[in-house]
Amino acid sequence: MLVENWMATNVIAVKPDTSLLKCRNLLKEHQIRRLPVVDDQNRVVGIISDRDVKGASPSKATALEVHEMQYLLAELKAKDIMTAKPVTIKPWDSVEQAAILMMDKRFGGLPVVSEDNKLVGIITDQDIFKLLINITGARVPGMQFAFELPDTPGSMRVIFDTLRKHSARIISVLSYYLDGDKRQVYVRIRSMDDKSVEDALVKDLEATGTLLLAAPYDVTD
């Protein structure tokens, strides 16, 4: 799962001399939370968040006249409030790397740059959420199961054999490692046409002694 497959490429960016007023208007107009700042060669030199803009904007409680506020917003530039040399990521890096960076640094998004630091896209927490929904099949109605298994070769075989026996159609399989050489495995399958077959499947999975959860789900918009 590469960043280039999930990033947005129609990035709204600004130049260092773009006014604070224009930055604020761009954020509001496009309903975004960050603006990469690029030079004349489209190389990333900074980034501005909606918090940066709010922090630099005059408060509603200010004693400034309207024309004074407009002057201040026009005089302050992107280069005055941006974070210089921001953390970036490459298109060929994995989405997992992007997620780790964003979590560890507490960022909501990362500019995506080419080898020569030119802006080619942006990936945000919303893109990560879309990926999670996609790979888990969370929007596909069905059944979800959770198992606790030893972290040993072949430990999933009895589970897959049981699912195959009942002609279950697997949507996704995810694994989470625990302490003590154990792991939890989460399996989603499509809804089964025959309720009796579904009940028999659950009974056989319970007989493995590894089943933690069996529950239907149907996520709707």
C-alpha positions in Angstrom: 0.0 0.0 0.0 1.9 3.0 -1.3 1.3 6.6 -0.5 0.9 7.5 -4.2 -2.2 5.2 -4.4 -4.0 7.0 -1.6 -2.7 10.6 -1.6 -4.7 13.6 -3.0 -2.9 15.1 -6.0 -5.1 18.2 -6.5 -3.2 20.0 -3.7 -4.0 23.6 -2.8 -0.7 25.3 -2.1 0.5 28.8 -1.6 3.7 30.8 -2.1 5.7 32.4 0.8 4.4 35.8 0.0 0.7 34.8 -0.1 -1.2 37.0 2.4 -2.7 35.6 5.6 -6.1 36.8 4.3 -5.8 34.6 1.2 -4.6 31.7 3.2 -7.6 32.0 5.5 -9.9 32.2 2.5 -8.4 29.2 0.8 -8.8 27.0 3.9 -12.4 28.0 4.2 -13.3 27.8 0.5 -11.8 24.4 0.0 -12.7 23.1 3.5 -9.1 21.9 4.2 -6.9 22.2 7.3 -3.4 22.7 5.9 -1.6 24.5 3.0 1.8 23.5 1.8 4.0 26.5 1.0 6.1 26.1 -2.2 8.7 28.2 -4.0 8.7 29.1 -7.7 10.1 25.7 -8.5 7.2 24.0 -6.6 9.6 22.8 -3.9 8.1 22.5 -0.4 9.5 25.1 1.9 6.9 25.1 4.6 3.3 24.3 5.7 0.5 26.2 7.3 -2.3 24.7 9.3 -5.7 26.2 10.1 -4.4 26.6 13.7 -1.5 28.7 12.4 -3.9 31.0 10.6 -6.3 31.3 13.5 -3.4 32.0 15.9 -2.1 34.8 13.6 -5.5 36.3 12.9 -6.9 39.2 14.9 -9.4 38.1 17.6 -13.0 39.1 17.3 -12.5 40.9 20.6 -9.8 43.1 19.3 -10.1 46.9 19.4 -8.8 47.2 15.8 -11.0 48.9 13.2 -12.2 46.8 10.3 -9.8 48.5 7.9 -6.9 47.9 10.3 -7.8 44.2 10.6 -7.9 44.0 6.8 -4.5 45.7 6.6 -3.0 43.3 9.1 -4.4 40.3 7.3 -3.0 41.5 4.0 0.5 42.4 5.5 1.1 39.1 7.2 2.5 36.6 4.7 2.6 32.8 4.6 6.3 32.9 5.3 5.6 34.7 8.6 3.5 32.0 10.1 4.5 28.8 8.3 6.4 25.9 9.8 9.6 25.8 7.7 11.2 22.6 6.4 8.1 20.4 7.3 8.2 16.7 7.6 7.4 15.2 4.2 7.0 11.7 2.7 7.7 10.2 -0.8 5.0 8.7 -3.1 6.8 5.3 -3.0 6.8 5.1 0.8 4.2 3.0 2.4 0.9 4.3 3.9 2.0 2.6 7.1 5.1 4.8 7.3 2.9 7.8 6.8 0.5 6.7 9.5 3.4 6.2 12.0 4.9 9.6 11.2 1.5 11.3 11.6 0.8 9.5 14.9 4.2 10.0 16.4 4.4 13.7 15.3 0.7 14.3 15.9 0.3 15.6 12.4 -3.0 15.6 10.5 -1.4 15.4 7.1 1.9 15.2 5.3 3.0 16.8 2.0 4.1 14.2 -0.5 7.3 15.2 -2.5 9.4 13.9 -5.3 13.1 13.1 -5.0 13.9 16.8 -5.6 11.4 17.9 -2.9 8.7 19.1 -5.4 5.1 18.9 -4.3 3.2 16.0 -5.9 0.4 15.4 -3.4 -0.7 15.3 0.2 -1.9 12.5 2.4 -4.1 13.2 5.5 -5.7 11.3 8.3 -8.9 11.1 6.2 -7.0 9.2 3.5 -5.8 6.8 6.2 -9.4 6.3 7.4 -10.5 5.6 3.8 -7.8 3.0 3.5 -8.7 1.3 6.8 -12.4 1.1 5.7 -11.3 -0.3 2.3 -8.9 -3.0 3.5 -11.3 -4.2 6.3 -14.3 -4.3 4.1 -16.2 -2.4 6.8 -18.9 -1.2 4.5 -19.8 -4.8 3.3 -22.6 -6.4 5.3 -21.7 -9.7 6.9 -20.3 -11.4 10.0 -17.2 -10.6 12.0 -15.2 -13.0 14.1 -12.4 -12.6 16.6 -10.0 -15.4 17.6 -7.2 -15.7 20.1 -4.5 -18.0 18.8 -0.9 -19.0 19.6 1.7 -17.3 17.4 2.8 -20.5 15.8 2.9 -21.7 12.2 -0.4 -23.2 11.0 -2.5 -21.9 13.9 -5.0 -20.4 11.5 -5.5 -23.6 9.5 -8.4 -24.9 11.6 -10.2 -21.6 11.2 -9.8 -21.4 7.4 -10.8 -25.1 7.1 -14.0 -24.5 9.1 -14.8 -21.4 7.0 -14.2 -23.4 3.8 -16.4 -26.2 5.0 -19.3 -23.9 5.2 -18.5 -22.0 2.0 -17.9 -18.7 3.8 -16.7 -15.9 1.6 -13.9 -14.0 3.4 -13.8 -10.2 3.1 -10.7 -9.5 5.2 -8.3 -11.0 7.8 -6.4 -8.8 10.3 -4.0 -9.8 13.0 -3.0 -8.1 16.2 -0.1 -9.4 18.2 -0.2 -9.8 22.0 2.3 -10.4 24.7 3.1 -14.0 25.5 3.4 -15.4 22.0 -0.3 -15.0 21.2 -2.3 -13.0 18.7 -5.8 -11.9 18.0 -7.1 -12.5 14.5 -10.2 -10.7 13.1 -12.0 -12.2 10.2 -14.9 -10.7 8.2 -17.1 -12.8 5.9 -20.0 -11.8 3.7 -23.5 -12.4 4.8 -24.7 -16.0 4.4 -27.9 -16.7 2.6 -29.0 -19.5 4.9 -29.3 -18.7 8.6 -29.0 -22.3 9.5 -25.6 -22.6 7.7 -24.5 -19.4 9.5 -25.5 -20.9 12.9 -23.7 -24.1 12.1 -20.5 -22.2 11.2 -20.6 -20.3 14.5 -21.0 -23.6 16.4 -18.1 -25.2 14.6 -15.9 -22.1 15.2 -16.8 -22.2 18.9 -15.7 -25.8 19.0 -12.2 -24.8 18.1 -11.8 -23.1 21.5 -10.3 -20.0 20.0 -13.5 -17.9 19.2 -13.8 -14.7 21.2 -16.5 -12.9 19.2 -19.1 -13.7 16.5 -21.4 -10.9 15.6 -23.3 -9.6 12.5 -22.6 -6.1 11.2 -24.2 -3.9 8.6 -22.7 -0.4 8.3 -24.9 1.9 6.4 -24.2 5.5 5.2 
